[in-house]
Amino acid sequence: MTRQNISPPIPEPERLQHRRRSKSIIPRPIRKTREKISKYIKWRLVFITVFCILTIVGFGGLALATNANNQVRTSLESLNRVVSVLNSRPGTEWTLTDFNRLQSGVNELRRSLASAKWQTAFLRPVGSLNGDIEATLQQLDAAQELAAAAENMLDGLQPTLFFLVSGDDSETLVAQISSGERMVELLDIGRGSFVSASEHLITARGMIDQIEALSVSPEVLLNLRSMNGYYDQLSNINDLLLDAPELLTRALGLQAMQSYLVLGQNSDEIRPSGGYISTYGWMTVRAGRILEYDYSANTSTTPNPPPAFLADELYIPSWWLQYDDPIYAAFDGSWYADFPSTAALAKWFYDNGANPHAPVDGVIAIDIVGFEYIMEALGSVEVPEYEEIVTSQNFREMVYSIRAQDVGDREHKQFVAALYEQIFADWQSIDRDQETSSALLGATLRALQEKHIMLYFADERLNQAVHLLGWSGTQEPATENDYLMVADANLGNKASRSVVRQITYDVNIHEDGALSSRASIAYDYPSFLTDNDPAFDPENHGTLDYYNLMQVFVPAGSVLTDMNNFFAPPEVVVDEYWTQFISPFVIPYDNAERFQLSYDTPRLVQEEGPYRRYQLLLQRQPGRLSESVNVQVSLPVNAQIVSISPPATTSFNLGQPILEFRIELLTDQWIEVLYRE
């Protein structure tokens, strides 16, 4: 029997496994490739899923960021409207309710920003992946810091304002004349809040600087520019509040007596920075009250003139009045439309003439309209030496009635000096009368707003403060924006109030940002106004016709291209800040004239990415009553308007977008148009 080799039995699991392997007909390389593809598909699905999530987050984030960006802009614009309304309101109408409204606006801004920040909180971990999202998140943070600064500033001001109105919401902010010492104490109490505001502003500045370093869309940059503007405004105001105690201490003579020169500007004989200085005075101030004062007619010997040889220090333009004795050109009302320059000349004249209390610490100018406002607040002023009771209604009539009987042309000046001196005296006793006190301080604020009272100081920090408040009469430079100011000098009679001036300004904006401009200045000198004007008395009119020297200030670097109705080409004066077109002319009695100047400017439209920003400043001549200004802005053909401030009166399209503004010019006015091509 043959012996057989028998293999041991294979365990069942192994046999099954062996059987499955033996049944596979797919080659091993293909099987491995299939496994790799399977793994690749799994990772791709993961990648696509993550990509989709990031895309959704990205687009959703951009949408939320855009919404947040718009929310910031809307909130800031809403707050800005509140501030603009308050700035345009006469001082007599300011109330504590307005202050509370402003506080509510700031609180609403903070709530709006907090809501936008909450909505976008989930984007912060991935914000750095997109410049716009990152910038918007930082804008929200910076806007919150600015809002916090504004809130701190209002909190710090509250004790002072509450004191001014005796805590009554229904009363105006000028319900009582407070002592200078108490105002300084209350501003010191609020100093901690102003310091906190400074800290928030420093933080906001750092955040804004970081945003500016990012690569972001034009829309974000547009919002950023607005935030920069708000930062500058808040920073300037807060710096003023921090310095206010020291500045008030100095200006009100709380530690040392201060002396001031007072210029009485006759705006019926208007001059570039207010009016002919027919009267003047001086006063000393100590502890917030007037200690001494005097008021006199301006003559060849009062105030004492400087030595004649000092006239060599003066530069008098060839086109201005040429005095037999040039030294007097410094005091009678100068050729400057910039009041600080006029005040500096008058101070130089007064100080070098060794006049009482020279050198003075500052100059206060007040014109006829300013005194009318004050007399309206006082109700009436009794001038004992003339046995006359003067009101705002009969003031000019009485002055010119005396002038008509004044052979030496001095008595009316003496009357005005006596009247102004009595006003100062009455001013000292008003603290006993709450209602009169309120009306007087409100009238003073109104006169300051409208440039019927202007202030100048020897201390430059005080000058910066009054300039920030809009009380300095400073002529702004015209180097980076469009600009127009027309300044008249009445050189014949005192009928300036009977001459109605209207300005029409047409500007065509070219695609390269340069401008083609046309200024039309119309004068109407009607008999129906002069017949009721006490300054124009047929027996005492000086000269019947209206002799005027007109200065038209336009942007620096402008080139005159055409003119109309000038008997001779205007003199063109070019300096660092403006180009001037200067021309004398005569308007016959009961007649009208219209002068027109066309000129081209350098590139003045600012570029901000795809956006273009056009800005025009209309400056009002000090001493003038309200005047009408019509402005027509023609944009490039393909321009799309983004925003307009103030709102245009009307708009239309005649092959290109055209905006029209009708403005009653009581204070300086900015016009801004933002567009894209």
C-alpha positions as CSV (number, residue, x, y, z in Angstrom):
1,M,0.0,0.0,0.0
2,T,1.3,3.3,-1.1
3,R,1.7,6.0,1.5
4,Q,0.0,9.4,0.5
5,N,1.0,12.9,1.6
6,I,-2.1,14.5,3.1
7,S,-2.1,18.2,3.9
8,P,-3.4,19.2,7.3
9,P,-6.9,20.7,7.2
10,I,-7.1,24.5,6.8
11,P,-9.1,26.3,9.4
12,E,-12.4,27.5,8.1
13,P,-11.7,31.3,8.3
14,E,-8.4,31.0,6.5
15,R,-10.0,28.9,3.8
16,L,-12.7,31.5,3.3
17,Q,-10.2,34.3,3.1
18,H,-8.1,32.3,0.7
19,R,-11.1,31.6,-1.4
20,R,-12.1,35.4,-1.6
21,R,-8.6,36.4,-2.6
22,S,-8.5,33.8,-5.2
23,K,-11.8,35.0,-6.7
24,S,-10.7,38.7,-7.2
25,I,-10.2,39.3,-10.9
26,I,-9.0,43.1,-10.5
27,P,-5.2,43.4,-10.7
28,R,-3.5,44.6,-7.7
29,P,-2.2,48.0,-9.2
30,I,-5.7,48.9,-10.3
31,R,-7.0,48.1,-6.8
32,K,-4.4,50.5,-5.3
33,T,-5.2,53.2,-7.7
34,R,-8.9,52.9,-6.9
35,E,-8.1,53.3,-3.2
36,K,-6.1,56.4,-3.9
37,I,-8.9,57.9,-5.9
38,S,-11.3,57.1,-3.2
39,K,-9.2,58.9,-0.6
40,Y,-8.7,61.9,-3.0
41,I,-12.5,62.2,-3.5
42,K,-13.0,62.2,0.2
43,W,-10.5,65.0,0.7
44,R,-11.8,66.9,-2.2
45,L,-15.3,66.8,-0.7
46,V,-13.9,68.0,2.5
47,F,-12.1,70.8,0.7
48,I,-15.2,71.8,-1.3
49,T,-17.2,71.8,1.9
50,V,-14.7,74.0,3.7
51,F,-14.4,76.3,0.6
52,C,-18.2,76.6,0.4
53,I,-18.4,77.4,4.1
54,L,-15.7,80.0,3.7
55,T,-17.3,81.4,0.6
56,I,-20.6,81.7,2.4
57,V,-19.0,83.3,5.4
58,G,-17.0,85.5,3.0
59,F,-19.9,86.8,1.0
60,G,-22.1,86.9,4.0
61,G,-19.4,88.6,5.9
62,L,-18.9,91.1,3.2
63,A,-22.7,91.8,3.1
64,L,-22.7,92.2,6.9
65,A,-19.5,94.3,6.7
66,T,-21.2,96.5,4.1
67,N,-24.3,96.8,6.2
68,A,-22.2,97.7,9.2
69,N,-20.2,100.2,7.2
70,N,-23.4,101.8,6.0
71,Q,-24.8,101.7,9.6
72,V,-21.7,103.6,10.8
73,R,-22.1,106.2,8.1
74,T,-25.8,106.6,8.6
75,S,-25.4,107.0,12.4
76,L,-22.6,109.6,12.0
77,E,-24.6,111.5,9.4
78,S,-27.6,111.5,11.7
79,L,-25.5,112.9,14.5
80,N,-24.0,115.5,12.1
81,R,-27.4,116.7,11.1
82,V,-28.2,117.4,14.8
83,V,-24.9,119.3,15.2
84,S,-25.6,121.3,11.9
85,V,-29.0,122.3,13.1
86,L,-27.6,123.6,16.4
87,N,-24.8,125.5,14.7
88,S,-27.2,127.2,12.4
89,R,-29.6,128.3,15.2
90,P,-29.3,131.8,16.6
91,G,-27.8,132.0,20.0
92,T,-31.1,133.4,21.4
93,E,-32.8,130.1,20.6
94,W,-30.4,127.6,22.2
95,T,-31.9,125.5,25.0
96,L,-30.9,122.8,27.4
97,T,-33.3,120.6,25.5
98,D,-31.0,120.9,22.5
99,F,-28.1,119.8,24.6
100,N,-30.2,116.8,25.8
101,R,-31.1,116.1,22.2
102,L,-27.4,116.0,21.3
103,Q,-26.7,113.7,24.1
104,S,-29.5,111.4,22.9
105,G,-28.0,111.5,19.4
106,V,-24.6,110.3,20.8
107,N,-26.3,107.6,22.8
108,E,-28.2,106.4,19.8
109,L,-25.0,106.3,17.8
110,R,-23.3,104.1,20.5
111,R,-26.3,101.7,20.5
112,S,-26.2,101.5,16.7
113,L,-22.5,100.8,16.7
114,A,-22.9,98.1,19.4
115,S,-25.6,96.4,17.4
116,A,-23.5,96.4,14.3
117,K,-20.5,95.1,16.3
118,W,-22.7,92.2,17.7
119,Q,-23.9,91.3,14.2
120,T,-20.4,91.0,12.9
121,A,-18.8,89.4,16.0
122,F,-18.5,85.9,14.4
123,L,-16.4,87.5,11.6
124,R,-13.5,88.6,13.8
125,P,-11.6,85.2,13.8
126,V,-11.6,85.3,10.0
127,G,-11.6,89.1,9.4
128,S,-7.9,89.2,8.4
129,L,-8.7,87.0,5.3
130,N,-10.5,90.0,3.7
131,G,-9.3,93.6,3.7
132,D,-12.8,95.1,3.7
133,I,-14.1,92.9,6.5
134,E,-11.0,93.7,8.6
135,A,-11.3,97.4,7.9
136,T,-15.0,97.5,8.7
137,L,-14.5,95.7,12.0
138,Q,-11.8,98.2,12.9
139,Q,-14.0,101.0,11.8
140,L,-16.7,99.9,14.2
141,D,-14.1,99.9,17.0
142,A,-12.8,103.3,16.0
143,A,-16.3,104.7,15.7
144,Q,-17.1,103.4,19.2
145,E,-14.1,105.2,20.5
146,L,-15.2,108.5,18.8
147,A,-18.7,108.1,20.2
148,A,-17.3,107.5,23.7
149,A,-15.1,110.6,23.4
150,A,-18.2,112.7,22.3
151,E,-20.1,111.3,25.3
152,N,-17.3,112.1,27.7
153,M,-17.1,115.7,26.3
154,L,-20.9,116.2,26.8
155,D,-20.7,114.7,30.3
156,G,-17.9,117.1,31.2
157,L,-19.9,120.1,29.8
158,Q,-23.1,119.3,31.6
159,P,-22.3,121.0,35.0
160,T,-21.4,124.2,33.2
161,L,-24.5,124.2,31.0
162,F,-26.7,123.2,33.8
163,F,-25.4,126.2,35.8
164,L,-26.0,128.6,32.9
165,V,-29.7,127.7,32.8
166,S,-30.3,127.1,36.5
167,G,-31.2,123.5,35.8
168,D,-34.4,124.3,33.8
169,D,-34.9,122.5,30.5
170,S,-37.4,125.1,29.3
171,E,-34.9,127.9,29.7
172,T,-32.4,129.0,27.1
173,L,-28.7,128.3,27.5
174,V,-28.1,131.9,28.3
175,A,-30.6,132.3,31.1
176,Q,-28.1,134.0,33.3
177,I,-24.7,135.7,33.0
178,S,-22.5,133.6,35.2
179,S,-19.4,134.8,37.0
180,G,-16.2,133.9,35.2
181,E,-14.8,132.3,38.3
182,R,-17.7,129.8,38.6
183,M,-17.5,128.9,34.9
184,V,-13.8,128.1,35.3
185,E,-14.5,126.0,38.4
186,L,-17.2,124.0,36.7
187,L,-15.0,123.4,33.6
188,D,-12.3,122.2,36.0
189,I,-14.9,119.8,37.5
190,G,-15.5,118.4,34.0
191,R,-11.8,118.1,33.2
192,G,-11.7,114.4,34.1
193,S,-14.3,113.7,31.4
194,F,-12.3,115.7,28.9
195,V,-9.1,113.8,29.8
196,S,-11.1,110.5,29.2
197,A,-12.2,111.8,25.9
198,S,-8.6,112.5,25.0
199,E,-7.8,108.9,25.7
200,H,-10.6,107.6,23.5
201,L,-9.5,109.9,20.8
202,I,-5.9,108.7,21.0
203,T,-7.1,105.1,20.7
204,A,-9.4,106.0,17.8
205,R,-6.5,107.7,16.0
206,G,-4.4,104.6,16.2
207,M,-7.2,102.4,14.9
208,I,-7.9,104.8,12.0
209,D,-4.1,104.8,11.1
210,Q,-4.2,101.0,11.0
211,I,-7.1,101.0,8.6
212,E,-5.4,103.5,6.3
213,A,-2.6,101.0,5.9
214,L,-4.9,98.3,4.6
215,S,-5.9,97.7,1.0
216,V,-9.6,98.3,1.0
217,S,-12.4,99.2,-1.3
218,P,-13.4,102.8,-2.2
219,E,-16.6,102.5,-0.2
220,V,-14.6,101.7,3.0
221,L,-12.2,104.5,2.2
222,L,-15.1,106.9,1.8
223,N,-16.4,106.1,5.2
224,L,-12.9,106.4,6.6
225,R,-12.6,109.9,5.3
226,S,-15.7,110.9,7.2
227,M,-14.3,109.4,10.4
228,N,-11.1,111.4,9.9
229,G,-13.2,114.5,9.7
230,Y,-15.2,113.7,12.8
231,Y,-11.9,112.9,14.6
232,D,-10.5,116.3,13.7
233,Q,-13.6,118.1,14.9
234,L,-13.8,116.2,18.2
235,S,-10.1,116.6,18.8
236,N,-10.1,120.3,18.2
237,I,-13.1,120.9,20.5
238,N,-11.8,118.7,23.2
239,D,-8.4,120.5,23.1
240,L,-10.4,123.8,23.5
241,L,-12.3,122.4,26.5
242,L,-9.1,121.2,28.2
243,D,-7.6,124.7,27.7
244,A,-10.8,126.6,28.4
245,P,-10.2,127.2,32.2
246,E,-6.8,128.7,31.5
247,L,-8.0,130.7,28.4
248,L,-11.1,132.1,30.3
249,T,-8.9,133.0,33.2
250,R,-6.7,135.0,30.9
251,A,-9.4,136.6,28.7
252,L,-11.7,137.6,31.7
253,G,-8.8,138.9,33.8
254,L,-9.4,136.5,36.6
255,Q,-5.8,136.6,37.8
256,A,-4.6,139.8,36.1
257,M,-6.3,142.8,34.6
258,Q,-6.7,142.7,30.8
259,S,-7.2,145.7,28.5
260,Y,-9.0,145.7,25.2
261,L,-9.3,148.1,22.3
262,V,-12.9,148.4,21.0
263,L,-13.5,149.3,17.3
264,G,-16.9,150.8,16.4
265,Q,-17.3,149.8,12.8
266,N,-19.8,151.8,10.8
267,S,-21.2,149.1,8.5
268,D,-23.3,151.7,6.7
269,E,-19.9,152.7,5.2
270,I,-18.8,149.1,4.7
271,R,-15.2,148.2,4.4
272,P,-13.6,144.8,3.5
273,S,-13.5,143.5,7.1
274,G,-16.6,145.2,8.5
275,G,-16.8,149.0,8.2
276,Y,-15.2,152.4,8.6
277,I,-14.0,152.8,12.2
278,S,-15.7,156.0,13.1
279,T,-15.6,155.5,16.9
280,Y,-13.3,153.6,19.2
281,G,-13.0,152.8,22.9
282,W,-11.0,151.0,25.5
283,M,-11.9,149.0,28.5
284,T,-10.2,147.1,31.3
285,V,-11.5,143.7,32.6
286,R,-10.9,142.2,36.0
287,A,-12.6,139.2,37.5
288,G,-15.0,139.0,34.5
289,R,-16.3,142.5,34.9
290,I,-15.5,145.8,33.2
291,L,-13.5,148.0,35.6
292,E,-13.0,151.1,33.4
293,Y,-14.0,152.1,30.0
294,D,-14.1,155.1,27.7
295,Y,-15.4,155.7,24.2
296,S,-14.6,158.5,21.8
297,A,-15.0,159.7,18.2
298,N,-12.2,158.8,15.8
299,T,-10.4,161.9,14.7
300,S,-6.9,162.9,13.6
301,T,-5.8,163.3,17.2
302,T,-7.9,160.5,18.9
303,P,-6.6,158.0,19.4
304,N,-3.1,159.4,19.6
305,P,-1.4,158.4,16.3
306,P,2.1,156.8,16.2
307,P,5.0,158.9,15.1
308,A,4.9,159.6,11.4
309,F,8.2,157.9,10.7
310,L,6.6,154.5,11.6
311,A,4.5,154.8,8.4
312,D,7.5,153.2,6.7
313,E,6.5,150.0,8.4
314,L,3.2,149.9,6.5
315,Y,2.6,148.4,3.1
316,I,-0.4,150.0,1.6
317,P,-1.5,148.5,-1.8
318,S,-1.5,150.8,-4.7
319,W,-5.2,150.1,-5.4
320,W,-6.3,151.2,-1.9
321,L,-7.1,154.6,-0.6
322,Q,-4.0,156.8,-0.6
323,Y,-3.9,159.0,2.5
324,D,-2.1,162.3,2.8
325,D,-0.7,161.0,6.0
326,P,-0.3,157.2,5.4
327,I,-0.2,156.3,9.1
328,Y,-4.0,156.7,9.4
329,A,-4.5,153.9,6.9
330,A,-3.8,151.5,9.7
331,F,-6.8,152.5,11.8
332,D,-9.7,153.8,9.7
333,G,-10.6,150.4,8.4
334,S,-8.1,148.6,6.3
335,W,-8.0,146.9,2.9
336,Y,-7.9,143.4,4.4
337,A,-11.0,141.1,4.2
338,D,-9.4,139.1,7.0
339,F,-10.4,140.8,10.3
340,P,-7.3,139.5,12.3
341,S,-5.1,141.4,9.9
342,T,-7.2,144.6,10.3
343,A,-7.2,144.2,14.1
344,A,-3.5,143.7,14.2
345,L,-3.0,147.0,12.2
346,A,-5.4,148.9,14.6
347,K,-3.6,147.4,17.6
348,W,-0.2,148.5,16.2
349,F,-1.6,152.1,15.6
350,Y,-3.1,152.3,19.2
351,D,-0.1,150.7,21.0
352,N,2.5,152.9,19.2
353,G,0.5,156.0,19.9
354,A,1.0,155.5,23.7
355,N,-2.7,155.5,24.3
356,P,-4.4,154.5,27.6
357,H,-3.6,150.9,28.8
358,A,-1.4,150.2,25.8
359,P,-0.2,147.7,24.8
360,V,-3.7,146.2,24.8
361,D,-4.3,142.5,25.2
362,G,-6.9,142.2,22.4
363,V,-9.3,144.0,20.0
364,I,-13.1,143.8,19.9
365,A,-14.9,145.0,16.8
366,I,-18.6,145.7,16.8
367,D,-20.6,147.2,14.0
368,I,-24.0,149.0,13.8
369,V,-26.0,145.8,13.4
370,G,-24.2,144.3,16.5
371,F,-25.2,147.3,18.6
372,E,-28.7,147.1,17.2
373,Y,-28.9,143.5,18.4
374,I,-27.6,144.5,21.9
375,M,-30.0,147.5,22.2
376,E,-32.9,145.2,21.2
377,A,-31.9,143.0,24.1
378,L,-31.6,145.9,26.5
379,G,-34.9,147.4,25.3
380,S,-33.8,151.0,25.4
381,V,-30.8,153.1,26.4
382,E,-31.0,156.5,27.9
383,V,-28.2,158.9,27.0
384,P,-28.4,161.5,29.8
385,E,-26.2,164.3,28.2
386,Y,-28.4,164.3,25.1
387,E,-31.7,163.6,27.0
388,E,-32.6,161.0,24.5
389,I,-33.9,157.4,24.8
390,V,-32.5,155.2,22.1
391,T,-33.9,151.9,20.9
392,S,-32.9,149.5,18.1
393,Q,-35.7,151.0,16.0
394,N,-34.7,154.7,16.2
395,F,-30.9,154.3,16.7
396,R,-29.8,154.9,13.1
397,E,-32.4,157.6,12.6
398,M,-31.1,159.6,15.7
399,V,-27.5,159.2,14.7
400,Y,-28.0,160.6,11.2
401,S,-30.4,163.2,12.3
402,I,-27.6,164.6,14.5
403,R,-25.2,164.2,11.7
404,A,-27.4,166.3,9.4
405,Q,-27.2,169.2,11.8
406,D,-23.5,168.7,12.5
407,V,-21.5,171.4,10.8
408,G,-18.1,170.0,12.0
409,D,-19.0,166.4,11.3
410,R,-18.1,165.4,14.8
411,E,-21.2,165.8,17.0
412,H,-22.9,162.6,15.7
413,K,-19.7,160.7,16.5
414,Q,-19.7,162.2,20.0
415,F,-23.4,161.1,20.4
416,V,-22.5,157.5,19.2
417,A,-19.6,157.5,21.6
418,A,-21.8,158.6,24.5
419,L,-24.4,156.0,23.5
420,Y,-21.9,153.2,23.3
421,E,-20.4,154.2,26.7
422,Q,-23.9,154.1,28.2
423,I,-24.5,150.6,26.7
424,F,-21.3,149.5,28.5
425,A,-22.7,151.0,31.7
426,D,-26.0,149.3,31.4
427,W,-24.3,146.1,30.6
428,Q,-22.8,146.1,34.1
429,S,-26.1,146.2,35.8
430,I,-28.0,143.5,33.9
431,D,-27.1,140.7,36.4
432,R,-30.1,141.9,38.4
433,D,-32.5,141.3,35.5
434,Q,-32.7,137.6,34.5
435,E,-34.7,138.2,31.4
436,T,-32.6,141.0,30.1
437,S,-29.4,139.0,30.9
438,S,-30.7,136.1,28.8
439,A,-31.6,138.3,25.9
440,L,-28.3,140.2,26.0
441,L,-26.1,137.2,26.0
442,G,-28.2,135.6,23.2
443,A,-27.9,138.7,21.1
444,T,-24.1,138.7,21.6
445,L,-23.9,135.1,20.5
446,R,-26.0,136.0,17.4
447,A,-23.7,138.9,16.6
448,L,-20.6,136.7,17.0
449,Q,-22.1,134.1,14.7
450,E,-22.9,136.6,12.0
451,K,-19.6,138.5,12.2
452,H,-21.1,141.7,13.6
453,I,-18.9,141.2,16.6
454,M,-15.3,139.8,16.1
455,L,-12.5,139.1,18.5
456,Y,-8.7,139.3,18.2
457,F,-6.1,138.6,20.9
458,A,-2.4,139.2,21.4
459,D,-2.3,135.6,22.8
460,E,-2.2,133.2,19.8
461,R,-3.9,130.4,21.8
462,L,-6.9,132.6,22.4
463,N,-7.0,133.4,18.7
464,Q,-7.1,129.7,17.9
465,A,-10.0,129.2,20.3
466,V,-12.1,132.0,18.9
467,H,-11.3,130.9,15.4
468,L,-12.6,127.4,16.3
469,L,-15.8,129.0,17.6
470,G,-16.2,131.0,14.4
471,W,-15.8,134.4,16.1
472,S,-12.5,135.6,14.6
473,G,-13.6,136.9,11.2
474,T,-10.7,135.0,9.7
475,Q,-10.5,134.7,5.9
476,E,-9.8,131.1,5.0
477,P,-7.2,130.1,2.5
478,A,-8.3,128.9,-1.0
479,T,-5.6,126.5,-2.0
480,E,-7.2,123.1,-1.9
481,N,-10.9,123.8,-2.6
482,D,-13.1,126.1,-4.6
483,Y,-13.7,129.5,-3.0
484,L,-15.6,132.8,-3.4
485,M,-15.7,135.9,-1.3
486,V,-16.8,139.3,-2.5
487,A,-15.7,142.3,-0.3
488,D,-16.9,145.8,-0.9
489,A,-15.5,149.1,0.3
490,N,-18.0,152.0,0.2
491,L,-15.8,155.1,-0.6
492,G,-18.5,157.7,-1.1
493,N,-21.5,157.8,1.2
494,K,-23.1,155.8,4.0
495,A,-25.8,154.1,2.0
496,S,-24.4,150.6,2.1
497,R,-27.6,149.2,3.7
498,S,-29.6,150.5,0.8
499,V,-27.5,148.7,-1.8
500,V,-28.7,145.1,-2.4
501,R,-26.0,142.8,-3.6
502,Q,-26.7,139.4,-5.1
503,I,-24.1,136.8,-6.2
504,T,-24.5,134.1,-8.9
505,Y,-21.8,131.6,-9.2
506,D,-21.6,129.0,-12.1
507,V,-18.9,126.4,-12.1
508,N,-18.2,123.7,-14.6
509,I,-16.1,120.8,-13.3
510,H,-13.8,119.2,-15.9
511,E,-12.8,115.6,-15.9
512,D,-9.3,116.4,-14.8
513,G,-10.6,118.2,-11.7
514,A,-9.9,121.7,-12.9
515,L,-12.7,124.3,-12.9
516,S,-14.1,126.9,-15.3
517,S,-16.0,129.4,-13.2
518,R,-18.1,132.5,-13.6
519,A,-19.0,134.9,-10.8
520,S,-21.7,137.5,-11.5
521,I,-22.2,140.2,-8.9
522,A,-25.3,142.3,-9.2
523,Y,-25.9,145.6,-7.3
524,D,-29.3,147.3,-7.0
525,Y,-29.4,150.8,-5.6
526,P,-33.1,151.7,-5.7
527,S,-34.6,154.9,-4.5
528,F,-37.4,153.1,-2.6
529,L,-34.8,151.9,-0.2
530,T,-32.7,155.1,0.1
531,D,-35.9,157.1,0.6
532,N,-36.5,155.2,3.9
533,D,-32.8,155.0,4.9
534,P,-31.8,157.6,7.5
535,A,-28.2,157.2,6.4
536,F,-29.2,158.6,3.0
537,D,-30.6,162.0,3.7
538,P,-30.9,164.3,0.6
539,E,-29.5,167.1,2.7
540,N,-26.7,165.0,4.1
541,H,-26.0,162.2,1.6
542,G,-22.3,163.0,1.0
543,T,-22.4,162.0,-2.6
544,L,-25.5,160.9,-4.4
545,D,-24.0,158.0,-6.4
546,Y,-22.5,154.9,-4.9
547,Y,-18.7,154.7,-5.2
548,N,-17.4,151.2,-4.5
549,L,-14.2,149.3,-4.6
550,M,-14.9,145.6,-5.1
551,Q,-12.5,142.8,-4.2
552,V,-13.4,139.3,-5.6
553,F,-11.4,136.5,-3.9
554,V,-11.1,133.2,-5.9
555,P,-8.8,130.2,-5.5
556,A,-5.0,130.7,-5.7
557,G,-3.6,130.2,-9.1
558,S,-6.8,131.2,-11.0
559,V,-6.5,132.9,-14.4
560,L,-9.0,135.5,-15.6
561,T,-10.4,134.6,-19.0
562,D,-13.2,137.1,-19.6
563,M,-15.1,140.0,-18.0
564,N,-18.2,141.9,-18.6
565,N,-19.4,145.5,-17.8
566,F,-16.1,146.7,-16.4
567,F,-15.0,150.1,-17.6
568,A,-11.4,148.9,-17.3
569,P,-9.8,145.4,-16.7
570,P,-9.8,144.5,-13.0
571,E,-6.4,144.6,-11.3
572,V,-5.3,141.0,-10.7
573,V,-3.4,140.4,-7.4
574,V,-1.9,137.0,-6.9
575,D,-0.7,135.8,-3.5
576,E,-0.1,132.5,-1.7
577,Y,-3.8,131.9,-0.6
578,W,-6.0,133.7,-3.1
579,T,-6.2,135.4,-6.5
580,Q,-8.0,138.8,-6.3
581,F,-9.8,140.7,-9.0
582,I,-10.1,144.3,-7.9
583,S,-12.1,147.0,-9.5
584,P,-13.6,150.4,-8.6
585,F,-16.9,151.4,-10.0
586,V,-19.8,153.8,-9.6
587,I,-23.5,152.9,-9.5
588,P,-25.7,155.9,-10.3
589,Y,-28.5,156.8,-7.9
590,D,-31.6,154.7,-8.4
591,N,-29.8,152.4,-10.8
592,A,-28.4,148.9,-11.0
593,E,-25.2,147.3,-12.3
594,R,-24.1,143.7,-12.9
595,F,-20.5,142.7,-13.2
596,Q,-19.2,139.3,-14.4
597,L,-15.9,137.6,-14.2
598,S,-14.9,134.3,-15.9
599,Y,-11.8,132.4,-14.8
600,D,-10.1,129.0,-14.8
601,T,-8.7,127.4,-11.7
602,P,-6.1,124.8,-11.1
603,R,-7.2,121.2,-10.3
604,L,-9.2,121.5,-7.1
605,V,-11.4,118.4,-7.1
606,Q,-10.0,115.7,-4.7
607,E,-9.7,112.1,-5.9
608,E,-10.6,109.3,-3.5
609,G,-10.4,106.0,-5.5
610,P,-13.2,106.1,-8.0
611,Y,-14.8,109.0,-6.1
612,R,-14.4,112.7,-6.8
613,R,-15.0,115.4,-4.1
614,Y,-15.8,119.0,-5.0
615,Q,-15.9,121.5,-2.2
616,L,-16.8,125.2,-2.3
617,L,-16.5,127.7,0.5
618,L,-18.6,130.8,0.3
619,Q,-17.3,133.3,2.8
620,R,-19.5,136.2,4.0
621,Q,-18.0,139.7,4.2
622,P,-18.1,140.9,7.9
623,G,-20.6,143.7,8.4
624,R,-23.0,142.8,5.7
625,L,-26.6,141.9,6.2
626,S,-27.9,138.6,4.8
627,E,-27.5,138.3,1.0
628,S,-28.7,135.8,-1.6
629,V,-26.2,133.6,-3.4
630,N,-27.2,131.2,-6.2
631,V,-24.7,128.5,-7.1
632,Q,-24.9,126.2,-10.1
633,V,-22.5,123.2,-10.3
634,S,-22.1,121.4,-13.6
635,L,-20.5,117.9,-13.2
636,P,-18.7,115.9,-15.8
637,V,-20.9,114.1,-18.4
638,N,-20.6,110.6,-16.9
639,A,-20.7,111.7,-13.3
640,Q,-22.9,109.7,-10.9
641,I,-23.8,111.7,-7.7
642,V,-23.1,109.9,-4.4
643,S,-23.9,112.6,-1.9
644,I,-24.6,116.4,-1.7
645,S,-24.3,118.7,1.3
646,P,-26.4,120.8,1.8
647,P,-29.2,119.3,-0.2
648,A,-29.5,121.0,-3.7
649,T,-32.5,123.2,-4.3
650,T,-33.0,121.5,-7.6
651,S,-31.1,119.3,-10.1
652,F,-31.5,118.5,-13.7
653,N,-29.5,117.0,-16.6
654,L,-28.7,118.8,-19.8
655,G,-26.2,116.4,-21.2
656,Q,-24.4,116.5,-17.9
657,P,-25.7,116.5,-14.2
658,I,-26.4,120.0,-12.9
659,L,-27.0,121.0,-9.3
660,E,-28.5,124.3,-8.2
661,F,-28.2,125.8,-4.7
662,R,-30.0,128.9,-3.4
663,I,-28.4,130.1,-0.2
664,E,-29.2,133.0,2.2
665,L,-25.7,133.8,3.3
666,L,-25.9,134.7,7.1
667,T,-22.7,132.8,7.9
668,D,-19.9,131.1,5.9
669,Q,-21.3,128.2,3.9
670,W,-19.7,125.0,2.6
671,I,-21.0,123.1,-0.4
672,E,-19.8,119.6,-1.0
673,V,-20.6,117.3,-3.9
674,L,-19.3,113.7,-4.0
675,Y,-19.6,111.9,-7.3
676,R,-18.0,109.0,-9.3
677,E,-17.4,108.6,-13.0
